[in-house]
Amino acid sequence: MFDHRLVQTAVIGHKTSDHPVILPMEAWELDRWREAHPNYSYWCGLQLGGCGGELSDRRYTTKVCHFAHHPTAPVCHRKNNGESSADHLFIKRGVRSLLGARRVRGQVATRDLGTGPGDAVDVHLPESRRHLRFQLSAIDYRTWRRADDELAADADGIDWIFASDGAITQQFLGRHGYCLRVRCETVGGERRVHVGAEARDRTVTWTPLEDCVLTPSGIVTPDTERIRLSRPRPRPTTFPLQGGLVFALVPEAEVPADSPFASERRQLLAADVKPVDSPIVRALVSLPADSPAPPAEHVYRITDGARLLVAEGTAGWAVEAKRYVRLNAHDAERTGLWTPPPALVPRQADQPKAATSQQRKSEPPALRKEAEPVRAVSAAPGTEVPKDRTLLSRAEMVTAVRDALGQHARLQSTTTWDTLARTVGPALKNYSDTGRRDLLVAVDTPLREHAPVLSALVRDGGEPLPYLFRVLAELGVENASVSHRIKRWAAVETERAFAAYGVPPRAMPPRLSLRLAQPVLQRPAAVRGRTATEPQRVVSGAAAGATRMRYLRSLVLELEGLLPALGKAPRKRARRSLASAQAWLALQDGEVLPASQRAKVAQKKLGHLVVIVEEGLETAKASIEAARRTRESQEATRLTKADRNPDETQVRQETQSTSRATAAAEQAAVAQLRTQLAQIAAQGGTIEIGHLRIDLKSHGARRVLGEIERGAGTDAPMLSAVVVARKGGPVPFFRDILKAAGLAVPQTDEALLAIWRRERERAYAAYANPPRPLPPRLVPTASQAASTK
């Protein structure tokens, strides 16, 4: 029977109901429906996009039965009246039933994405931090991408289930090898929901929703195990590479085990790759798996068929090759990826004293250079010194070193002089410190504000070069010869190089200033009841300014040290007292502040800031003293009420004294450790838990790290995230630290690892010089998590 009904779906009970119904088409079916549900009332529901008016069921024998508006109903502009117009409500009801049957906690809601209330159904599973989106309306890739980013903000995984086939489902099949589908079938007054698994061959296996299972990895049907839908590896996107390239394998370089470019039919190897007219870059090369890996001591050219593999996100790229050929020694040497072994290098004594013009014409161009070698290697009398066949001129050596350092910056890594020698040439290793210094000066000349100093990337034992200050002085960096902040300057300049050479490049932080602090004068005078050894506040000229600034710094440090001992309200007042002074001192130290803040901070007067911090310090000390008196009063009252004897009194006094000493020692340990972790975060590093500057047996790292986070603000980064376990990753009790910080505790280890990494990034950003904007936090507070349950 052909369906000509005007209104096919309604909701039961009231206009805002989400209980959908489809009126049976046959008269006899409607009679049975009325007998089964005599008290039902039907409405053109608002969740159907209707007018909210009441409907009546019309029984016909000559045509299909249908719903109709009452004569007094308002004018209805409902767009969709057909059988599928209530599918979102049937899906919503079906998912709720599934959650109840499987005893899984979750929230289900419909979404209006612009075309009506039935555009989508969202399911959030808080325990597994997973999101399901039943996408019922049509969607393009850009819209899907924005929605996927929105859902990913508070979820560790997303399952997309599409109602209609189209370009976006083909995108899923191409990238993931599968696609989840949803459809509804009419059975009486119901629409039964089915979830389908679509494979690459476009076949779809449908399963009733009630037979599906909700797991931490998503929604699973009986057929998903067969096609491995839980989380298959997305296939990378490929682009043809024109012009070819050469590469040399690097066996000692590690290939990530979870690389998105891995394939069962191919082998993935690390190599130094040089595309045509481009510098050398460390990358992954994908070669056929049916042939052994080529020897690493040769250089190879990919003649044709090279393709660039690109994975979404931050996984980077790789090169795929079907065929490659080995280069001869001459061509390999010209690539810069290979040098002849010493046995092939003619000895200096065996070389002719002079070459005829005819002989020079027959030599390759690389051997006809008449420039002097960069460095002459001295030798003891009577010994023979090997000499490279290709001698780089001074300009060529400078260019080669600059390119090599730029490549390390692109890979976000520092280097050593030995590594540079292996990349550029073995002669580089024989440079003296003076020769190395002069070469680095040439590499970074001229000094420019908007270009990083690449010499900062070279390390010696993990530290900047001991003669880096001389390089900077010759480049014209002010105060480089006398500053004690060269190590910090190198760390900032390294970050600038990573930003400038990154792929893609990002904005560089400003260069650290090495401007000298003003001299501090001490005068024996008492100031506002303080000891005579403190700096006098009222002196004249530049000495007065320097002394008062030093005095302000000491006040700030003293007040910062008292913050952990303050209650919530006093701590908040103390932070307000510190804010202006901290910003003003940062501006005096040459740190760059936002333009809106800089103008406001510059107007502050030093004397006024001193008064504000002094008053804040006095208030904080008074608060601590008042809290101490309150505790002692309470203890005295408790002792008075108790039936005690002198022995018990002595024991309690000794216990109180021991408790106070223990609390003071632990407070000092917390302050010491907070300072250490802040310094590590400022350097962008990590520290193993066994290397912390506290006695773990006496204080306990779990308790001290928890106290550090408990005293921080609600949005402050977690300094404990820079502490790593002995085998890497977060410390085993990181969940307890999250709890101490007042944050929600994730259920899965994957979510915990993601939170730990994000908090480490936030710590690096907060303690950078200057500070960078903090990435958003991945974990809500415990109260926020409780309110969503």
C-alpha positions, 0 to 999 in steps of 0.5 A, spaced: 500 500 500 502 506 498 503 511 503 500 518 502 499 520 510 500 527 511 503 526 518 506 519 520 509 520 526 508 524 533 510 524 540 505 521 546 503 525 552 505 532 551 508 537 546 515 536 549 515 529 550 521 525 547 516 518 546 515 517 539 510 513 535 508 511 528 501 510 527 499 503 524 497 504 516 492 499 516 485 500 519 485 493 523 492 494 526 490 501 528 484 498 532 488 493 535 493 499 537 487 503 540 485 497 544 492 496 547 493 504 548 486 507 550 489 513 554 494 515 549 494 522 546 498 524 540 502 531 539 506 534 533 512 534 538 517 540 539 522 535 538 520 533 531 520 540 529 512 541 530 508 546 532 506 543 539 499 542 537 495 536 539 493 530 533 488 525 532 489 518 529 484 518 523 482 511 521 480 509 514 479 503 510 479 506 503 486 509 504 492 509 510 491 511 517 494 517 519 495 523 524 491 529 523 491 536 526 485 538 530 481 544 527 483 549 533 491 547 532 496 553 530 499 553 523 504 548 523 510 549 519 513 542 520 518 540 515 518 533 515 512 529 516 515 522 514 516 515 517 524 517 518 522 524 521 522 521 528 528 517 527 532 521 532 527 520 538 527 512 536 535 512 536 535 516 543 530 511 546 534 505 543 541 508 546 538 509 553 535 502 553 542 499 551 545 503 557 540 501 562 541 493 559 548 494 559 549 498 566 553 503 563 552 510 565 552 515 560 548 521 557 544 521 551 541 528 547 539 530 540 542 536 537 539 541 532 545 543 527 541 548 523 536 544 519 532 541 525 532 537 531 533 531 528 540 532 525 544 528 530 544 524 537 550 525 541 552 520 547 557 521 552 560 516 556 563 519 562 567 513 565 571 511 558 571 518 556 568 516 549 563 520 545 558 517 540 555 521 534 549 519 530 549 523 524 543 523 521 543 529 517 548 530 511 554 533 512 561 535 508 568 534 510 569 541 513 563 541 517 565 534 520 572 536 522 569 542 526 564 537 529 570 532 531 574 537 534 569 540 538 567 533 541 574 531 542 575 537 547 572 532 552 573 525 550 578 520 549 575 517 543 569 518 538 565 514 534 561 516 528 555 513 526 552 515 519 545 515 517 546 516 509 552 514 504 556 520 501 563 523 501 564 523 508 563 515 509 567 514 503 572 518 506 572 514 513 572 508 508 579 510 505 582 513 511 580 507 516 578 502 512 571 501 515 565 506 517 559 505 522 552 506 519 545 506 522 538 505 519 531 504 522 526 499 520 518 500 521 515 495 525 508 496 527 508 503 531 516 502 532 522 504 528 527 499 530 534 501 530 540 497 527 547 499 527 551 497 521 559 495 519 561 497 512 567 494 510 571 496 504 567 492 499 561 497 501 558 491 504 554 492 510 552 487 516 546 490 520 545 488 527 539 490 532 541 496 537 539 492 543 544 486 540 550 491 540 555 492 546 558 498 549 566 498 551 571 503 552 573 502 545 566 504 542 560 501 540 561 494 538 557 489 533 558 482 532 561 483 526 566 488 528 571 483 530 571 480 523 573 487 520 577 489 526 573 496 527 575 497 534 581 502 532 584 500 525 590 504 523 588 510 518 592 510 512 596 515 510 595 520 505 600 520 499 602 525 494 607 523 488 614 526 489 617 530 483 625 530 481 627 524 485 631 524 491 637 520 495 637 517 501 642 513 506 640 509 512 641 510 519 641 503 523 642 506 529 636 511 529 629 508 532 623 507 528 617 509 532 613 502 533 606 505 533 608 509 526 602 510 522 606 509 516 608 502 518 605 496 513 605 489 513 607 489 506 613 494 507 619 495 511 620 502 515 627 504 516 630 511 518 634 514 513 637 521 512 634 523 505 636 529 500 630 531 495 633 535 489 635 542 491 633 541 498 637 540 504 638 533 508 633 531 513 632 525 517 626 521 515 622 515 515 623 511 508 618 505 506 621 500 502 618 493 499 618 488 505 619 482 500 627 484 499 632 485 504 634 492 507 640 495 503 646 496 506 647 502 510 654 504 508 651 506 501 647 512 498 641 510 494 637 514 489 629 513 488 629 514 480 621 514 479 615 512 483 617 516 489 611 518 494 610 522 500 606 519 505 603 524 510 599 522 516 594 527 520 596 530 526 603 531 528 605 524 526 610 527 520 611 524 514 615 519 510 617 517 503 615 511 500 619 507 494 618 502 489 625 501 486 632 504 488 639 504 485 645 504 489 650 510 487 657 510 485 662 513 490 663 519 486 656 521 486 655 518 493 660 523 495 657 529 492 650 528 495 654 530 502 651 523 505 658 519 504 665 520 505 670 515 502 673 510 508 680 512 510 683 506 506 681 509 499 684 516 501 691 517 497 696 519 502 699 526 502 706 523 500 703 519 494 700 525 491 704 528 485 707 535 487 703 538 481 698 537 476 698 538 469 693 542 466 691 536 462 690 532 468 686 538 472 681 538 466 680 531 466 678 531 474 671 532 476 669 539 478 669 537 485 676 536 485 678 542 481 677 547 487 683 551 488 681 554 495 685 552 501 682 547 506 678 550 512 683 547 517 690 544 516 691 538 521 698 539 524 702 532 525 708 530 529 715 530 524 715 524 520 708 522 520 703 522 514 696 525 515 690 523 511 687 528 507 680 529 504 679 528 497 674 534 497 677 540 501 671 545 503 673 552 502 671 557 508 665 559 505 662 552 504 664 550 511 660 555 514 654 554 509 655 546 511 655 547 518 649 552 518 645 547 514 646 542 519 644 546 525 638 548 521 636 541 520 637 539 527 632 545 529 627 543 524 627 536 528 627 540 534 633 537 537 640 539 539 647 536 537 654 536 539 660 537 535 662 530 534 655 529 531 656 535 526 663 532 524 659 526 522 654 530 518 659 535 515 665 532 514 671 529 519 675 535 518 671 538 523 672 534 529 680 536 529 678 544 530 681 547 536 676 551 541 678 557 537 677 554 530 670 552 532 669 559 535 671 563 529 667 558 525 660 559 529 661 566 529 661 566 521 655 561 521 651 566 525 654 573 522 650 578 522 646 578 528 639 579 527 633 580 532 628 576 528 633 570 526 635 565 532 643 564 533 644 557 531 650 556 535 646 555 541 644 548 539 651 545 540 652 542 546 658 539 550 656 534 555 648 536 555 650 544 557 652 550 552 659 550 549 663 553 555 666 558 550 659 560 547 659 567 551 665 568 547 661 567 540 656 571 543 660 577 545 663 577 538 657 577 534 655 583 538 650 580 544 650 585 549 653 583 556 655 576 554 662 576 556 660 578 564 653 575 564 651 569 568 645 567 564 648 564 558 645 557 560 638 560 560 640 565 554 642 558 550 635 555 552 631 561 550 635 561 543 634 554 542 626 555 543 627 560 538 630 556 533 625 550 534 620 555 532 623 558 526 625 552 523 619 548 525 614 544 520 610 549 520 614 554 523 611 558 529 612 565 532 619 565 536 619 568 543 623 574 544 630 573 545 633 573 552 636 580 555 643 579 558 642 586 561 646 587 568 642 588 574 643 595 578 648 594 584 645 593 590 648 597 596 647 595 603 647 600 609 646 598 616 639 602 618 633 599 621 627 600 617 620 599 619 622 595 625 626 590 621 634 588 622 639 593 621 642 588 616 636 589 611 637 594 605 635 601 607 629 603 603 631 611 603 637 612 600 639 617 594 640 617 586 641 610 582 643 607 589 636 608 592 633 605 586 637 599 586 637 598 593 629 599 593 628 594 588 632 589 591 628 590 597 622 589 593 625 582 590 626 580 598 619 582 600 616 578 594 620 572 595 618 572 602 611 573 601 611 567 596 614 562 601 608 564 606 603 562 600 603 554 602 601 556 609 595 560 608 588 559 608 584 560 602 582 567 603 588 569 606 592 566 600 587 570 595 589 576 598 596 575 598 596 573 591 593 580 589 598 583 593 604 580 589 601 580 582 603 588 580 610 587 583 611 581 580 609 584 573 613 590 574 619 586 576 618 582 570 618 588 566 624 591 569 628 584 567 627 585 560 621 580 559 616 582 554 609 583 557 602 584 552 602 591 550 595 592 554 599 590 560 605 593 559 603 600 559 599 599 565 605 596 569 610 601 567 605 606 570 606 603 577 611 606 582 616 602 586 615 605 592 608 604 592 609 597 590 613 596 596 608 599 601 603 594 598 607 588 598 609 590 605 602 590 607 600 584 604 606 580 608 604 583 614 597 581 613 599 574 611 604 573 617 598 576 622 593 570 619 598 565 620 599 567 627 592 568 628 591 561 625 596 558 630 593 561 636 586 558 634 589 551 634 593 552 640 586 555 643 583 549 641 588 544 643 588 548 650 580 547 651 581 540 649 586 538 654 582 542 659 576 538 658 580 531 658 581 527 664 589 527 664 594 526 668 601 530 668 604 524 664 599 525 659 600 532 659 608 531 658 606 526 652 602 531 649 606 537 649 612 532 646 607 530 641 605 537 639 612 539 639 614 533 634 608 535 630 610 542 629 617 540 627 615 535 622 610 540 619 615 545 618 620 540 615 615 538 610 613 545 609 620 547 607 621 540 603 615 543 599 618 550 598 624 547 596 621 542 591 617 547 588 623 551 586 626 545 583 621 543 579 619 550 577 627 551 574 626 544 570 620 546 567 623 553 565 628 549 562 623 544 558 626 538 561 624 532 566 627 529 572 626 522 575 623 521 581 629 518 585 633 525 583 628 530 587 632 534 592 628 531 598 629 525 603 623 520 600 624 516 606 622 522 611 617 526 607 614 521 601 614 524 594 607 522 594 605 527 600 610 532 598 608 532 590 600 532 592 602 538 597 605 542 591 599 541 587 594 542 593 597 549 594 596 551 587 590 555 583 585 552 580 588 553 573 595 553 575 599 548 571 601 541 575 609 542 576 609 534 578 608 533 571 615 534 570 617 528 574 617 521 571 617 514 573 624 510 573 622 507 567 619 513 564 612 516 564 608 519 570 609 517 577 605 511 579 601 515 584 599 521 579 592 519 580 593 521 587 596 527 585 590 529 581 585 528 586 590 532 591 589 538 586 582 537 586 581 534 579 577 529 576 581 522 576 581 518 569 579 511 569 583 509 563 591 509 563 590 512 556 587 518 558 591 519 564 597 519 560 594 524 555 593 528 561 600 528 564 603 530 557 598 536 557 600 538 564 607 538 562 606 542 556 602 547 561 608 547 566 613 548 560 609 554 557 607 557 564 615 557 566 618 559 559 621 566 559 617 569 557 611 565 559 607 562 553 599 561 553 597 555 556 594 549 552 587 548 555 587 543 560 584 536 558 581 534 565 575 537 569 575 539 576 572 534 581 566 538 582 565 539 575 565 532 573 561 530 579 556 536 576 555 532 570 554 525 573 
